[in-house]
Amino acid sequence: MKTILTLLLTVLIASAQGYKDFAKEMGYETNYNAALKKAKIEQKNLMVLMITNYCPWCSKFEKKTLSDKKVDEAIKAKYIPLIINKEEGGFPPYLNTPLVPTTYFIDPKEQKAYYERMGFVNKT
Protein backbone atom coordinates (compact mmCIF):
# COMPACT_ATOMS: atom_id res chain seq x y z
CA MET A 1 0.00 0.00 0.00
CA LYS A 2 2.86 2.39 0.82
CA THR A 3 4.45 1.65 -2.54
CA ILE A 4 1.25 2.45 -4.43
CA LEU A 5 0.78 5.66 -2.48
CA THR A 6 4.38 6.72 -3.09
CA LEU A 7 4.07 5.98 -6.81
CA LEU A 8 0.82 7.92 -7.07
CA LEU A 9 2.34 10.89 -5.25
CA THR A 10 5.38 10.81 -7.54
CA VAL A 11 3.18 10.82 -10.66
CA LEU A 12 1.11 13.74 -9.34
CA ILE A 13 4.20 15.79 -8.53
CA ALA A 14 5.69 15.06 -11.95
CA SER A 15 2.49 16.08 -13.74
CA ALA A 16 2.26 19.24 -11.65
CA GLN A 17 5.70 20.27 -12.90
CA GLY A 18 4.87 19.20 -16.47
CA TYR A 19 2.95 22.33 -17.35
CA LYS A 20 5.78 24.54 -16.06
CA ASP A 21 8.25 22.66 -18.26
CA PHE A 22 5.87 23.11 -21.20
CA ALA A 23 5.49 26.83 -20.42
CA LYS A 24 9.25 27.34 -20.19
CA GLU A 25 9.93 25.42 -23.40
CA MET A 26 7.19 27.20 -25.36
CA GLY A 27 7.66 30.67 -23.88
CA TYR A 28 4.28 30.82 -22.10
CA GLU A 29 3.74 32.94 -19.04
CA THR A 30 2.66 31.18 -15.83
CA ASN A 31 1.74 34.23 -13.77
CA TYR A 32 -1.48 36.13 -14.50
CA ASN A 33 -0.23 39.55 -13.37
CA ALA A 34 3.05 39.27 -15.29
CA ALA A 35 1.20 38.19 -18.44
CA LEU A 36 -1.33 41.01 -18.06
CA LYS A 37 1.46 43.58 -17.74
CA LYS A 38 3.22 42.16 -20.80
CA ALA A 39 -0.03 42.17 -22.80
CA LYS A 40 -0.61 45.83 -22.00
CA ILE A 41 2.94 46.78 -22.98
CA GLU A 42 2.83 44.79 -26.25
CA GLN A 43 -0.80 45.80 -26.92
CA LYS A 44 -1.91 42.19 -27.38
CA ASN A 45 -4.75 40.21 -25.89
CA LEU A 46 -4.16 37.33 -23.50
CA MET A 47 -4.73 33.71 -24.38
CA VAL A 48 -5.18 31.87 -21.10
CA LEU A 49 -5.16 28.09 -20.87
CA MET A 50 -6.60 26.77 -17.60
CA ILE A 51 -5.43 23.25 -16.74
CA THR A 52 -5.16 20.85 -13.79
CA ASN A 53 -2.66 18.19 -12.74
CA TYR A 54 -5.04 15.29 -13.27
CA CYS A 55 -6.32 16.22 -16.75
CA PRO A 56 -5.10 13.97 -19.58
CA TRP A 57 -6.82 16.20 -22.17
CA CYS A 58 -4.82 19.19 -20.92
CA SER A 59 -1.58 17.34 -21.55
CA LYS A 60 -2.80 16.16 -24.95
CA PHE A 61 -3.76 19.75 -25.85
CA GLU A 62 -0.26 20.93 -24.95
CA LYS A 63 1.53 18.14 -26.85
CA LYS A 64 -0.69 17.71 -29.91
CA THR A 65 -1.98 21.23 -30.56
CA LEU A 66 -0.05 23.99 -28.83
CA SER A 67 3.37 22.44 -29.56
CA ASP A 68 2.67 22.58 -33.30
CA LYS A 69 4.97 25.21 -34.84
CA LYS A 70 2.28 26.86 -36.99
CA VAL A 71 -0.20 27.00 -34.12
CA ASP A 72 2.47 28.42 -31.81
CA GLU A 73 3.45 31.12 -34.31
CA ALA A 74 -0.20 32.10 -34.86
CA ILE A 75 -0.84 32.35 -31.12
CA LYS A 76 2.25 34.42 -30.37
CA ALA A 77 1.59 36.79 -33.29
CA LYS A 78 -1.68 37.95 -31.70
CA TYR A 79 -1.63 36.96 -28.03
CA ILE A 80 0.43 36.72 -24.89
CA PRO A 81 0.03 33.02 -24.01
CA LEU A 82 -0.52 32.16 -20.37
CA ILE A 83 -0.99 28.74 -18.81
CA ILE A 84 -2.49 28.49 -15.33
CA ASN A 85 -2.86 25.44 -13.13
CA LYS A 86 -6.30 25.75 -11.56
CA GLU A 87 -5.16 23.80 -8.49
CA GLU A 88 -2.46 26.35 -7.70
CA GLY A 89 -4.71 29.42 -7.75
CA GLY A 90 -3.35 32.91 -8.31
CA PHE A 91 -5.86 33.92 -10.95
CA PRO A 92 -8.93 36.20 -10.99
CA PRO A 93 -12.31 34.65 -10.11
CA TYR A 94 -13.72 35.19 -13.61
CA LEU A 95 -11.28 32.54 -14.88
CA ASN A 96 -12.53 29.86 -12.49
CA THR A 97 -14.05 27.07 -14.55
CA PRO A 98 -15.46 23.66 -13.65
CA LEU A 99 -14.05 22.05 -16.82
CA VAL A 100 -10.48 21.83 -18.08
CA PRO A 101 -8.83 22.48 -20.36
CA THR A 102 -10.52 25.84 -20.89
CA THR A 103 -9.05 28.50 -23.12
CA TYR A 104 -9.94 32.14 -22.60
CA PHE A 105 -9.19 35.10 -24.83
CA ILE A 106 -9.01 38.24 -22.73
CA ASP A 107 -8.91 41.95 -23.38
CA PRO A 108 -6.19 43.16 -20.98
CA LYS A 109 -7.69 46.64 -20.62
CA GLU A 110 -11.09 45.42 -19.43
CA GLN A 111 -9.77 42.16 -17.96
CA LYS A 112 -12.75 40.33 -19.39
CA ALA A 113 -12.95 37.22 -21.50
CA TYR A 114 -14.41 37.96 -24.92
CA TYR A 115 -14.26 34.30 -25.96
CA GLU A 116 -14.08 31.04 -24.02
CA ARG A 117 -13.60 27.50 -25.29
CA MET A 118 -13.88 24.42 -23.10
CA GLY A 119 -12.18 21.15 -23.93
CA PHE A 120 -9.47 19.84 -26.19
CA VAL A 121 -8.99 21.60 -29.53
CA ASN A 122 -7.05 19.95 -32.34
CA LYS A 123 -4.59 21.91 -34.43
CA THR A 124 -6.80 22.17 -37.49
FENJO-V580094 format. One record per backbone hydrogen bond with DSSP energy under -0.5 kcal/mol. CO is the residue of the C=O (numbers start at 1). NH is the residue of the N-H. E is the energy in kcal/mol with one decimal. If there is no record, write none. Layout:
# FENJO-V580094
co=CO nh=NH e=E
co=CO nh=NH e=E
This chain:
# FENJO-V580094
co=1 nh=5 e=-2.4
co=2 nh=6 e=-2.7
co=3 nh=7 e=-2.5
co=4 nh=8 e=-2.6
co=5 nh=9 e=-2.3
co=6 nh=10 e=-2.2
co=7 nh=11 e=-2.3
co=8 nh=12 e=-2.3
co=9 nh=13 e=-2.3
co=10 nh=14 e=-2.3
co=11 nh=15 e=-2.4
co=12 nh=16 e=-2.0
co=13 nh=17 e=-1.6
co=14 nh=18 e=-1.1
co=15 nh=19 e=-0.8
co=17 nh=21 e=-2.1
co=18 nh=22 e=-2.4
co=19 nh=23 e=-2.8
co=20 nh=24 e=-2.5
co=21 nh=25 e=-2.6
co=22 nh=26 e=-2.7
co=23 nh=27 e=-1.4
co=23 nh=28 e=-2.4
co=29 nh=83 e=-2.5
co=31 nh=35 e=-2.4
co=32 nh=36 e=-2.7
co=33 nh=37 e=-2.2
co=34 nh=38 e=-2.2
co=35 nh=39 e=-2.6
co=36 nh=40 e=-2.1
co=37 nh=41 e=-2.1
co=38 nh=42 e=-2.7
co=39 nh=43 e=-0.7
co=39 nh=44 e=-2.1
co=45 nh=80 e=-2.3
co=46 nh=48 e=-0.6
co=46 nh=106 e=-2.5
co=47 nh=49 e=-0.5
co=47 nh=82 e=-2.8
co=48 nh=50 e=-0.6
co=48 nh=104 e=-3.0
co=49 nh=51 e=-0.5
co=49 nh=84 e=-2.9
co=50 nh=101 e=-0.7
co=50 nh=102 e=-1.6
co=51 nh=86 e=-3.4
co=52 nh=55 e=-0.7
co=54 nh=56 e=-0.8
co=55 nh=59 e=-1.4
co=56 nh=60 e=-2.1
co=57 nh=61 e=-2.4
co=58 nh=62 e=-2.1
co=59 nh=63 e=-2.6
co=60 nh=64 e=-3.3
co=60 nh=65 e=-0.6
co=61 nh=65 e=-1.4
co=61 nh=66 e=-2.4
co=62 nh=67 e=-1.1
co=65 nh=68 e=-1.4
co=68 nh=72 e=-2.9
co=69 nh=73 e=-2.4
co=70 nh=74 e=-2.1
co=71 nh=75 e=-2.5
co=72 nh=76 e=-2.5
co=73 nh=77 e=-1.5
co=74 nh=78 e=-0.9
co=75 nh=78 e=-0.9
co=75 nh=79 e=-2.9
co=78 nh=45 e=-1.1
co=79 nh=81 e=-0.7
co=80 nh=47 e=-2.1
co=81 nh=29 e=-2.8
co=82 nh=49 e=-3.0
co=84 nh=51 e=-2.8
co=84 nh=86 e=-0.8
co=85 nh=88 e=-1.8
co=85 nh=89 e=-0.8
co=86 nh=89 e=-0.6
co=90 nh=32 e=-0.5
co=92 nh=95 e=-2.0
co=93 nh=96 e=-1.8
co=101 nh=119 e=-3.8
co=102 nh=50 e=-3.2
co=103 nh=117 e=-2.8
co=104 nh=48 e=-2.9
co=104 nh=106 e=-0.5
co=105 nh=114 e=-2.7
co=105 nh=115 e=-1.2
co=106 nh=46 e=-2.4
co=106 nh=108 e=-0.7
co=107 nh=111 e=-2.1
co=107 nh=112 e=-1.0
co=112 nh=107 e=-2.2
co=115 nh=105 e=-2.6
co=117 nh=103 e=-3.2
